[in-house]
Amino acid sequence: MARFLVFIALLASSFAIGAARAEAWPRTVIVVTDGAPDGMAARMAAPALARLGLVSEIYRVDSGLPDLAARHDIAGVLIWLDEGRVADGAGFLAWVRAQTGRGVPIAMTGATPAIEDRFGLFIALGLLYSVEQRPYTYDLAAVTKDESVVETGRRFGGLWPAVDQFRPLEPPASDAALLLQRGTDSTDRTAPVIFTPRAAYAAPGYAVWRSADRREARWMIDPAAFFARAFRLPLRPIPDAGLINARRIFQPTLAPADDEAAREVTRVGANLKRPQPIDVLLDRPTSGSTVASCGAAGRARFFGYDALLEAGGGGAFAPVVTMCAGGAAGARDMLLAAYDYAAAHPLFTADMRSELIESGFSAAAIEPDGDLAWRVRNRGGVQTMRFDAPAGLRLDWTRSEGVLGAALVDGALVASLDPEADAPLIALTRAPFEPPPFAVLVESRWSVSGLARDADNAAMHVQGYGPGDMVWQVEPRSEWEIRFQPTDGEMWRWRVAVGEDGLIRFSLPPHGRNGASLAMERQDYAGAGP
């Protein structure tokens, strides 16, 4: 009977623990478009949403919009039409009203939907809309311009784009990022970039600049700031698929552009005689992945980053080199140039599987777990969580679990997660900085996993290609012994004295291709630990 009661108590406690688990942060944005699969929403919005840790689900406006009533993963809805075509205007408006009625935030930009009740559509978004467009804008002047949102990239020209008149339905609760006035008439105003309690809106021509031939596009607003305010995103860890151990990822890919090259692409990759692994795509890539000159140029196409890789260019990584039949020499040259680029830049060079990072980015569940703390589950190969604009917050090492270390990268606080931690806990604190109670990773060119540490010791597995550049943070004015033993080699030892900054910087010899063990042991012992 006693065993039975214990079983019942354990069962009840397990239900209580399950019930206490917080709901994961919603990360899905429903993107509504009328364009092609590679239209403006996919080209411009999806990468910006991914930068915020959001996952895009793209639907064509006339192919059936999803029922969101039972879904708990929806962070918001983005309406971005390329042409404004809407066959069922009444059904589209009813769908939009259903979302705002449930409190789902909406962002709208691109072409204005061509529906009969356009006035009703903007009412649903919290805006009063004048049906009379004013194409002449020479006498408009900016009364309000939030420079954290507007003109962060390309600036507007001498004339403002033609614009309808928009005013907030609830003026005290709305916020215009751009407010234009005609002459000296304070009653004749329009807000082409505005946030309301229900939605965010950027009028046509005020979010994205398009070239005359429509081939080039550039943001006129800061998309991250616009979408973050539109979808009311709180402080939370953002899965970052482009960083590992505070380093940008380098992993080249060789892809065939035609069937004949597909038969040769593996041989070309094997003959590079470089230790860095290479992704080999045996299938012909999609049109968005190919380049005009096969084998003579490379394209960096990785988790929303898409730019031509140029010799000496800044910031490019994961180049995809397209190979044509008979272009093996050119493909080899381009890949070798990419390796030279990686060797000269502080990129992450270790084994990684990009498909695990991509799938983990979409599947990651981020659950609140206490004050300024989040549990991360189902993250696959994602090893970095980022906090934008941390405002003085730092990692709380007394509460965090499965976190290798942290660093500031371009003003953001990034936390490096141990690949062997199933459900790491990331906790922040507002307390002033003090040395961590054990060695924490700042950055590393190689992978670090299975970290075990206390105040005087740290042991882990490392793997990587080229020199193993690393930075660790420990207690200032301490001394440490570094022990490095490759899987197939002898042990190396160093002794390091730490200065006032508490940073240990070292470069392991390039013998980590097949993995190695790394240990750090404190040697001074005088008051070891804070």
N, C-alpha and C positions, 0 to 999 in steps of 0.2 A: 504493500500500500504506500509506504514511504517513497519507494522508487517511482511509483506511478505519480505521486504528488510532485516529486522533483521534475519528472518528465513534463507534467502539465505546466509547472512554473517556467521551465526552459522554453516550452512551446509558446507560452504567453509572452515571455520576454522577447522572443524572436519576432513575434507579430508586432510588439511595441516598437522594436528597433526598426522594423520595416515601415511601420506607419510614421515613425519620426523622420524618416529620410525626406529631405526637402525635394521639391520638384525641380528638375533640371532647368537651367536657364534656356528659354526658347530661342532658337537660333535660325529658324527657317523664314525666309522672305519669299512670299509669292510674287513673282514678277509677271506682269500682264503686258503683252506686246502684240502688235499686229505685223511685225516684221519677220524676216528670215531668222533661222536659228543663230546666225552670226550677225544679227542686227545690232542696233545701238545699245539695247539693254544688255545683251550678252557681251559686247565689246567694251562698254564703258562702265555699266553698273555692276555686273557680276564681280569683276576684280576689286572694285571699291568696297562692295559688301563683304567679300572674302577678307579684305584687310581688317574689317571690324569683327571677324570671326563668324560672319553670317553665311548661311548656305542658301543659294538661289534655287528656287523651283520655277521654271519658266513655262508659262501657258500662253497660247494664242487666244486672243479675246473672243474669237468666233469659233473656237474648237471645244468649248465647254470649260467653264470656270469651276474650280473645286469648291466643294462644300467644306467649310472650315469650322463648322459648329462644334464638332467633337474633337478637334485637334488642340493639343496643348503645347505644340512646338512652334507656334507661329509668332514671330517677332514683329511682323508687319507685312504690308502689301505695297509693292511699288508698281505704279501704272506708268509705263513708258511706251507710247505708241510712236512709230516712225512716220506713219502717214495719217493717223487719226481715224482709220477705218473701223467702224463698229456696225455690224449688220443688225444686231438686236440691241438697239439703244435702250429700250425699256428694261430688258433683262439685265443689261450691264449696270444700269443705274440701280436696279433693285439689289443686285449683288453688292455694289459699293455701299449702299445704305445698310445692308445686313452686317457688313464688317464694321462700319462706324458705330452701329447700334450696339455691337458687342464690345466696343472699346478697342478694336484692332486699329493701331495707327497706320495711316496711309501716307505715302509720298507720291507725288505726281509731277512729272515733267515730260518733255518731249512734245509731240504734236497734240493739240487739244482734241479730245474725242469728239467726233462729228456725230452727235446725237441730238435729237429734237429738243429734249429738255436739258440743255446745257446749263441753264440757270439752276435747275434742281441739282445737277451734279455738283456744282460748286457750293451750293447750300449744304450738301451732305459733307463737304470738306471743311465747312465753317467759313466760307467766303461768300461775299456778295459780288456778283459778276455783272458787268455791263456788256451787253451784246454788241455794242458799237465799238469796233476796233478803231484806234486812232493811229494810222500808219505814219503820220509825221511826228517826229520826236525832237525836233531841233530846239524846242523851247522847254524841254524837260531838264530838271536839275535834281541831283540826289539830295534829299533832306536827311535821310538816314542810310548809312552804309556800314554794315558790320564786316570789317575787314578780316575777321577770322573765318568768314564764310564766303564773301563776295570778292572776286578779283584776286584770289590767292594764286592763280596760275596766270592765265592770259587776261589782260585787261580789256575793258570795252573800248571801242573806238570813239571817234568824235561825236557820233550820234548813238542814242540808245536804240536797241531794236524796237520795231513796231510792237505795240503792246496794248492789250485790252485793259480795262479798269477793274482792279481787284481791291476789295476792302474787307477787313475782317468782320465776321458776323458777331463776334464777341470781342470788342476792342481791348478791354483791360487784360484779357487772358491771352491775346495774340501778340506775336513779336515779329515785326518786319525786319528782315535782314537787309532789305533794300527798299527804300521808300522814295518814289519820284514825285515831284510837284511840277505843274505847268505854270511857268512864270512866277508871279507873286500870289497866285490864287491858292490859298491853303485849303480850299474846299475841293480843288481839282487835283487829287492825288491818286496814285496807284502803287500797289505793293507787289511787284513781280517776283520777289523772293520772300516768302513769308511762312511762319510757323503758327498754326492754330492749335487749340486743344484737341482737334480731331486729326489734323493732317499737316503735311509740309508741302509747299507748292513752289515750283520754279517755272515761270512762264517760258514759252518757246523762245529760244535765242538767249535766254538768261542763265541756263545751266551749262550748255555745251556750245562752243563755237565750231562751225562747219565751214570748210573751204568751199570755194565756188564750184569745184567739181565734185564736192560731197565725199571726197576720198579721205580727207584729213579731218580729224575731230580733236578738240582739246577742251578740257574742263574750264569753265568760267567761274565755277564755285569750287570750294573744297568739298569733294564728295564725302569724305569721312566725317567732316563736321556736319554736313547737311543730313546725312543718313543717321548719324548718331543722335542728333536732336529730333529728327523725324520719328525715329523708333524708340525714343526715350530710353536709351541704353544706359544702364547703371554701371558703376564701377564693378568690373568682374574680370577674371583672367580670359584672355583672347587666345585661342589656339593659333600659333604662328608656324606655318608650314615652310617658311623660308629660312628659319634659323635653327641651329643646333649648337648648344654650348656657347651661345652668344656670337656665333660665326655664321655667315651666310654659307649656304650649301653649294658645293661644287660636285656635279655628277654629269659628265657629258653623255650624250645619246647619239648613236649613229642610226639614221633612219633611211630606208630606200625610197626613192621617188618613183621607181618603175619596177616592173616584175623582174627584169634581168638583174638589176642591182640588188634585189631582195635575195637572190641566190648567192651573192658575193659579199653581202654586208658583214656576215659573221667572220669571214676570213680576214677582212680588212681590220676589224676590231681586234682580232687575235694577234695580228702582226704589228701592233703599235709598239710592243715591247716597253710598255710603261706599267708600273705597279698599280696605278689608280684604276679601279674597276670601271667598266663602261657599260651603260645600258645599250642593248642592241634590240631594235625593233625590226622584226622580220616582216611585218605587214606594212603595206604602203601607208604613209601617214595621211591624215585628212588634209584638205586644201589649206586649212588655216595653219598647218605646220610646215608646209613647204616654202622654199625660198625661190626667188626668180632664177638665180644662178646656181645650179646644183653643184655641190662640192666645193664651190668657191666662196661661199658665205655661210654663216651659221646663224641660227635664230635661238635666242634664249626664251624658252616657253615653259614656265614652271610656276604653277600655283598662282596664276593671274599676272605674272610678270612677263611681258612680251615686248622685246626690243631687239634690234639687230645687235649682234655681238661684233664689236669693232676692236681692232688691235689697240690695246692701251685704253680702251673705254672703261669708264668707271661703273661699278655696280652690277655688271652682267654676270650671270652664273647659270649652271645647268644648260650649256649650249646644246641645241639639237642640230646636228650637221646632216644635211640632206645629201644623199649620194645617188648619182645617176649612173646608168650603165656606161662603163668606160671612164668614170670619174673617180676611180679609186685613189689615184695619186692626189687629186685635189682634196678629197675627203680626209685622207691621212694628214695632209698639210694643215688643214683647218683644225683637226682635232689636236695635233701637236701644238699648234698656236694656242689653243684653249688650255692645254696643260701648262704651257709656259706662263700664260696669264694667271692660272691658279697658283703656280709656284711663287709668283711675285706679289700675291695678295693674301690677306689673312682669311682665307676661306676654310670651311670645314671639309676635310679630306679623309673620309673613313667610309667603311661599308654602310650602306643604307639602301632601303628599298622604297623607291618613290611611290609605288602603289600603296604601300602600307601607310605612308604619310597622307596621301590623298584620301584614302578611305577613312583613316583615323580623324582627319580634319572634319569630315562630314558627320561621323558617328559620335564624336566626343560629347559626353554628357557632363556638364559642369553644374554641380549642386552646391548651394550655400550650406555651410557646415560650421556655424558659429559666427562670432563677430569678425568681420573682415577675413573670413576663411572659406575656402571652397574645396570640395572633393572632386577629383577629375576621374571619370571612368570611360572605358571604351575608346581610348585615344589612339589605338593602333601604334603607328610609328611616329606620331607627333611627340616631340620631346621638349617643346618650348611653349610656355604660356606668357603672354605679354600684357602689361598694364600700361595703357596710354595715359599720359599726364598724371603720374602717380602722386603729385603734390606732396612730396615729403614722406610718403609712405615707404616702408622698407620691409624686407622679409622678417617674419618672426620665427627665429630658429628654434625657439622652445616649443612651438606648436606644429611647425611644418613637418611633414613626413614624406619621404621619397623625393626630396628636392636636393639636387647636387649643389646648386649655388644660384647666384643672381648677379646681374650686371645692369648698368644703364647703357642702352643702345639707342642713339638718336633721340634722347629725351624720354624714352620708354623704359620701364622696369621689366626686364625679362627674367623669368625663372626657368632654370634648366632642370628637367625632370630625369630621374634615374630610369633608363629603359627597362629595368627589372622590377620597378614598382608598379603593381597592378592598379592601385587606386590612390595616387599620391594626394596629400592634403597640402594646399598652398595657403599659408596664413600670413597676413600683413600686420604691421603695428605702426602706430603714430609716435612711438617712443623715440627719443633722440638716438642717434647712432652710437653703438658700442661694439667692440670686437665680438665676433661670433664665438660661441663656446667650443667650437671645433673648426677644423679646416673646411672651408667652403669654396667651391669652384667659381671663379670669375669668368674665365673663357678657356676654350681648348680647341685646338685644330683637330684633335683625335676624339674618338668616342670614349666615354667614361661610363662604366656600368658596375652594378653590384657594390656600390660604395658602402663600406662599414667604417665607422669612425667614433672616436671619443675625444676627450680633451687633448690627448697626447699622441694619438695614432690615427692614420687613415689608410685603408687598403682598398684596392679596386682592380678591375680589369680594364685595360685600354686597348685600342686598336686603331690603326690609321696608316696613312701613306705619307712619305716625306718626313720632315722633322716634326717631332711632337711638341709643338709650342703650347705652353700652358701658363695660366696665372691662377694662383690660389690666394685666398685671404685667411690669415691666421692672426694670432695675437702679436702685436708689435714687439720688437726687440726680443724675439725668441730665436732659437736655433733648431734646425731640423736636418735629419738624414733622409735622403731620397734614395730608394732602392728600386731599380728597374730591371726586370728579367723577362726578355722575350721568350715566347713559348719554345722556340728552337735555338736558344742561345744562353750565354752566361750572364750572370748578374752584374749590373753596373751600380756604383755607389757614389753619392755626392753629399757634401755637408754644406748647408746654406744658412747664412745669418740674415735675419729679417730686420729691416729698418723700421722707421717710425710709421710708415704707411701700412705696415702689416701685410705686404704683398710678397709672395714668392713667385718669381718669374724664372722659368727654366725651359729648355728645349731638349726633349729626349732624342737620342740618336735614331736615325731612320730605319729602325728594325722592328716596327710594330705591325707589319703587313699581316702576319698570322696571329696577332694578338700578343699580349704581354701582361704581366702583373706589375702593379706600381704600388709602392708603400711609402708613407711619410711618417717618420717617428720623431717626436720632439726629444731634444738632447739636453737642453739646459736645466729642465726640471725645477728651477727655482720659481716657485709660485706658478707652476704650470696651470694654465687655464685661467679665465678671468675671475 
